Amino acid sequence: MPDLRRDPVVGRWVIISTERAGRPRDFFHVEPTRPSSAGLCPFCPGQEHLTPREVLAYRPQAGEANSPGWTVRVVPNKFPALQVEGDLGRVGVGLYDRMNGLGAHEVIIETADHKDTLADLPSKRIEDVLWAYRDRVVDLKRDLRFRYILVFKNHGAPAGATLEHTHSQLIALPVIPTIVMNEIEGCRTHFQQKERCIYCDIIRQEQEDTERIVAENQEFLCIAPFAARFPFEMWILPKRHAAYFEESQKGQFELLAPNLSEALRRMDRVLSRPAYNFILHTSPLHEKTDPYYHWHIEIIPKLTQVAGFEWGTGFYINPVTPEDSAKFLREADIETR
C-alpha cells in the first residue's frame, strides 16, 4: 500500500508509491550525462576571452587574470537572469507589486578539465569549489540590496544545464524566495515549541535509526530524507548547528568535500551517472536565524517528472522508499578516496 509521509520542516506531503518502480535499474532509461568532447567550449582554458571577465579565480601559480592556469574560475553569467546595475524601483500597480530585475548571476567553473564531472574531482579540488562559493557569498553580502544568495548546480541537459563543461551557478536576489521563507518559518515554529533546531533533531533521529544514512564523517551526515520528494534524493547536513554556510571554517570544508564527493560517486555508481540538481540551502543574508535555522545541501537526481498531480496538490509521488534509496546508495561499490 502507498505510504503518505509529511516533511517535518515545511509540512509538505509525499506519497511513497513503490508499486510504480523501486530499483535503480528501473531508471536506467535516463541517459548518462558524462561530457565527451570540448569543441569550442567557453569554459575551457585558452577560451577565457569567450566569457565575461572573471570575478574570482584560484591559480596554483601566479598568473594574469583571464588567462589559463586556473583550477576554479568564477565569471558573471553571459546571459544573466538579473542585472547588477540599478536600484530596486519598487512600485505598486493596483493590487500588484513589481520591482526592477536587480541581482547578480555568476557561473562557478569547477575545473579546467572539460571531461571531468564534479564527482570525478579529488576531494581537495571539491573543497576549492566550496571555497569559491563561500568567497563569492561573502563578497556579494556586502551589497545591501541583496537579501538572499542561491547556489545551485544543474548537471546534464535533463536537469537544465546548457553547457556540458561542469559548472555551478550563483544568483543574488533582492527578495527572499517563498520556498526559503517556508523552510525558515517551519524551523522557527519548531524552535518556539521545543527550543531546539529541527534539523539537529533530524540528525539525532537519523543517527539512531541509521536506515536512511548514505554517508557520514565527523562533521557531516548524508541521508535520504524521511519524506523524500524524489527517488534517491539526498540531504547533506552539518552535524554542528550552523545557520550560515559562508561562516563555515576550514576544517568543516575539509570534511564537507569528501562527504559530498562520496554522495555524488555513490549516486553515479547506482544510477549510471544521472542528470541531477544540487541546491545549497542557507540563511538569508541579513536575517538573524542563528538559533533555529540549519544550512544544508540537497541533491536531486533527475529521474522522474513533476506533472499535473504534483502541480495541482503540492504533493509529490516518489516510487522508491527513502530506506531503499539509502540502502542501494550505501552499499554501492566505490573506490575509497
C-alpha positions in Angstrom: 0.0 0.0 0.0 1.3 3.5 -0.7 2.7 5.4 2.2 1.9 9.1 2.9 4.8 10.9 4.6 4.9 14.5 5.9 8.1 16.6 5.8 8.5 17.9 9.4 10.1 21.2 8.3 7.7 22.7 5.7 4.7 20.3 6.2 4.8 19.1 2.6 3.2 15.7 2.0 4.8 13.0 -0.2 3.3 9.8 -1.5 5.7 6.8 -1.4 4.2 4.6 -4.1 6.6 1.6 -4.5 4.3 -0.3 -6.9 5.4 2.1 -9.7 9.2 1.3 -9.6 11.7 0.6 -6.9 15.1 -0.5 -8.0 17.9 1.5 -9.7 17.6 -0.4 -12.9 14.1 1.0 -13.3 15.6 4.4 -14.0 18.3 3.3 -16.5 16.4 4.7 -19.4 17.7 8.1 -18.3 20.8 8.8 -20.5 24.2 9.2 -18.8 25.5 12.8 -18.8 29.3 12.4 -18.9 30.8 15.1 -21.1 32.5 13.8 -24.2 34.4 16.4 -26.3 35.2 20.0 -25.8 34.8 21.6 -29.2 34.8 25.4 -28.7 33.9 25.4 -25.0 33.9 28.9 -23.4 34.7 27.3 -20.0 37.9 25.6 -21.2 41.4 27.1 -20.6 42.5 29.2 -23.6 39.0 30.4 -24.2 38.8 32.9 -21.4 38.0 35.7 -23.9 34.7 34.0 -24.6 33.4 34.7 -21.1 32.9 38.0 -19.2 35.9 39.0 -17.1 36.5 36.8 -14.1 35.5 38.0 -10.6 37.4 35.2 -8.9 40.0 32.6 -9.9 42.2 30.2 -8.0 45.6 29.7 -9.6 48.3 27.4 -8.1 50.9 29.6 -9.8 50.8 33.4 -10.1 49.4 34.4 -13.5 47.4 37.1 -15.2 43.6 37.4 -14.7 41.5 35.9 -17.6 44.3 33.7 -18.7 44.9 29.9 -18.4 46.5 28.3 -15.3 43.4 28.4 -13.1 41.8 25.5 -11.3 38.5 27.2 -10.3 37.1 30.3 -12.1 34.1 32.4 -11.4 32.6 34.7 -14.1 29.4 36.7 -14.5 26.8 34.8 -16.5 26.9 36.0 -20.1 23.1 35.8 -20.2 22.1 36.8 -16.7 18.7 36.2 -15.2 19.1 39.5 -13.3 21.2 42.7 -13.8 23.5 44.0 -11.1 23.3 47.7 -12.1 20.5 50.0 -10.9 18.1 50.3 -8.0 15.1 48.3 -6.8 12.5 50.7 -8.1 9.7 49.1 -6.1 6.2 50.2 -7.2 2.6 49.1 -6.6 0.5 48.6 -9.7 -3.0 48.4 -8.2 -3.2 45.1 -6.5 0.2 44.0 -7.8 3.8 44.7 -6.8 6.8 45.0 -9.1 10.4 45.9 -8.9 13.4 46.1 -11.3 15.2 42.8 -12.1 18.1 43.6 -9.9 20.6 40.9 -8.8 23.8 39.1 -9.6 24.2 36.0 -11.7 27.6 34.2 -11.7 29.0 30.9 -13.0 31.4 28.8 -11.0 33.6 26.8 -13.4 34.6 23.9 -11.2 37.6 22.5 -13.1 39.7 23.4 -16.1 39.4 19.8 -17.4 36.4 19.6 -19.8 35.9 15.8 -19.4 35.7 15.7 -15.6 32.5 16.0 -13.6 32.3 17.2 -10.0 32.1 13.6 -8.9 35.4 12.9 -10.7 37.4 15.5 -8.9 39.5 14.6 -5.8 38.2 15.9 -2.5 40.8 18.7 -2.4 39.5 20.1 -5.7 35.9 19.9 -4.5 37.0 21.8 -1.4 38.3 24.6 -3.7 34.8 24.8 -5.3 33.2 25.1 -1.9 35.7 27.9 -1.0 34.7 29.7 -4.2 31.0 29.5 -3.2 31.9 30.9 0.2 34.2 33.7 -1.1 31.6 34.9 -3.6 28.8 34.9 -1.0 31.0 36.9 1.4 31.7 39.4 -1.3 28.2 39.8 -2.5 26.8 40.0 1.0 28.4 43.5 1.3 25.8 44.7 -1.2 22.8 45.5 1.0 20.4 45.4 -2.0 20.7 41.6 -1.9 18.7 39.6 0.6 19.4 36.0 -0.5 22.0 34.2 -2.4 21.2 30.9 -4.1 24.0 28.5 -5.1 22.9 25.6 -7.3 24.1 23.2 -9.9 22.3 21.8 -13.0 24.2 18.7 -14.2 23.2 17.3 -17.5 20.6 18.6 -20.0 17.6 16.9 -18.3 18.5 18.9 -15.2 18.7 22.2 -17.1 22.4 22.5 -18.0 23.0 24.2 -21.3 26.8 23.7 -21.4 28.4 20.3 -20.6 31.6 21.6 -19.0 30.9 21.1 -15.3 29.9 24.2 -13.5 27.5 25.6 -10.9 25.8 28.9 -10.6 25.1 31.6 -8.0 22.2 34.1 -8.1 21.9 37.0 -5.6 18.3 38.1 -5.2 16.7 41.3 -3.8 13.9 39.2 -2.2 13.8 36.0 -0.1 12.3 33.1 -2.1 9.0 31.7 -0.8 10.5 28.2 -0.5 13.2 29.6 1.7 10.7 31.6 3.8 8.5 28.5 4.3 11.5 26.5 5.4 12.6 29.2 7.8 9.1 29.5 9.2 8.9 25.8 9.8 12.3 25.9 11.7 11.1 28.9 13.7 7.9 27.3 14.7 9.7 24.1 15.9 12.2 26.2 17.9 9.4 28.2 19.5 7.6 25.0 20.6 10.7 22.9 21.6 13.6 25.3 21.9 15.6 23.0 19.6 16.6 23.2 15.9 14.5 20.8 13.8 17.4 19.8 11.6 19.5 19.0 14.7 16.6 16.8 15.8 16.5 15.2 12.4 20.2 14.4 12.6 19.8 12.8 16.0 16.9 10.7 14.9 18.6 9.6 11.7 21.8 8.6 13.6 19.6 6.5 15.9 17.6 4.9 13.1 20.6 4.5 10.7 18.5 3.1 7.8 18.4 6.3 5.8 22.1 7.2 6.2 24.1 7.2 3.0 27.4 8.5 4.2 28.9 10.0 7.3 32.0 11.5 8.7 33.0 13.5 11.8 31.3 16.7 10.7 28.6 15.8 8.1 25.8 13.4 7.6 24.3 12.5 4.2 20.8 11.0 4.3 17.9 10.0 2.2 15.2 12.3 3.9 12.2 10.6 5.5 9.7 12.4 3.2 11.9 12.4 0.1 10.1 14.0 -2.9 12.2 12.2 -5.5 13.8 8.8 -5.8 17.4 8.8 -4.5 17.1 12.4 -3.2 19.8 13.1 -0.6 20.5 15.8 2.0 23.9 16.7 3.4 23.7 18.3 6.9 26.5 19.7 9.1 26.3 17.8 12.4 27.2 21.0 14.3 24.4 23.6 14.3 25.1 26.4 11.8 22.8 28.8 10.0 25.1 30.4 7.5 27.1 28.4 5.0 29.6 31.2 4.5 30.6 31.1 8.1 32.0 27.6 7.8 35.6 27.1 8.8 38.5 25.4 7.0 38.1 22.2 9.0 34.5 21.9 8.0 35.1 22.4 4.3 37.9 19.8 4.5 35.2 17.2 5.7 32.3 18.5 3.6 34.2 17.9 0.4 34.7 14.2 0.9 31.2 13.7 2.1 29.8 15.5 -1.0 32.2 13.6 -3.2 31.1 10.2 -1.7 27.4 11.1 -2.2 27.9 12.0 -5.8 30.1 9.0 -6.6 27.5 6.6 -5.0 24.8 8.2 -7.0 26.8 7.9 -10.2 27.5 4.2 -9.4 24.0 3.2 -8.6 22.2 5.3 -11.3 24.7 5.2 -14.1 25.7 8.9 -13.9 22.3 10.6 -13.9 21.5 14.2 -14.5 20.9 16.0 -11.2 20.3 19.2 -9.4 22.2 20.4 -6.4 20.9 23.2 -4.2 22.6 24.9 -1.2 20.0 26.0 1.4 21.4 28.7 3.7 20.1 31.6 5.7 19.1 34.9 4.1 22.0 37.4 4.2 20.7 39.9 6.8 18.2 37.8 8.8 19.1 36.6 12.3 18.2 33.0 12.1 21.1 31.6 14.2 19.1 29.8 16.9 16.7 27.8 14.7 17.9 27.6 11.0 20.4 25.0 9.8 22.1 25.2 6.4 22.3 22.1 4.3 22.7 20.8 0.7 20.0 18.9 -1.3 20.9 16.6 -4.2 18.1 15.6 -6.5 18.7 13.1 -9.3 16.6 13.9 -12.4 14.7 10.6 -12.6 11.0 11.4 -12.6 8.9 14.3 -13.9 6.8 16.7 -12.0 3.3 16.5 -13.6 -0.3 17.5 -13.1 -0.9 15.9 -9.7 2.2 17.5 -8.2 1.4 20.9 -9.6 -2.2 20.7 -8.6 -1.7 19.5 -5.0 1.8 20.3 -3.9 2.2 16.6 -3.1 5.0 14.6 -4.7 4.9 10.9 -5.8 8.1 9.0 -5.1 8.3 5.5 -6.4 11.3 4.5 -4.2 11.3 4.4 -0.4 14.0 6.6 1.2 15.1 3.5 3.1 15.7 1.5 -0.1 17.4 4.5 -1.8 19.8 4.8 1.1 20.5 1.1 1.1 21.3 1.0 -2.6 23.5 4.1 -2.3 25.2 2.9 0.9 26.0 -0.5 -0.5 27.4 0.8 -3.8 30.9 -0.4 -4.6 33.0 2.8 -4.9 36.7 3.3 -4.5 38.0 4.9 -1.3 39.4 8.4 -1.7 
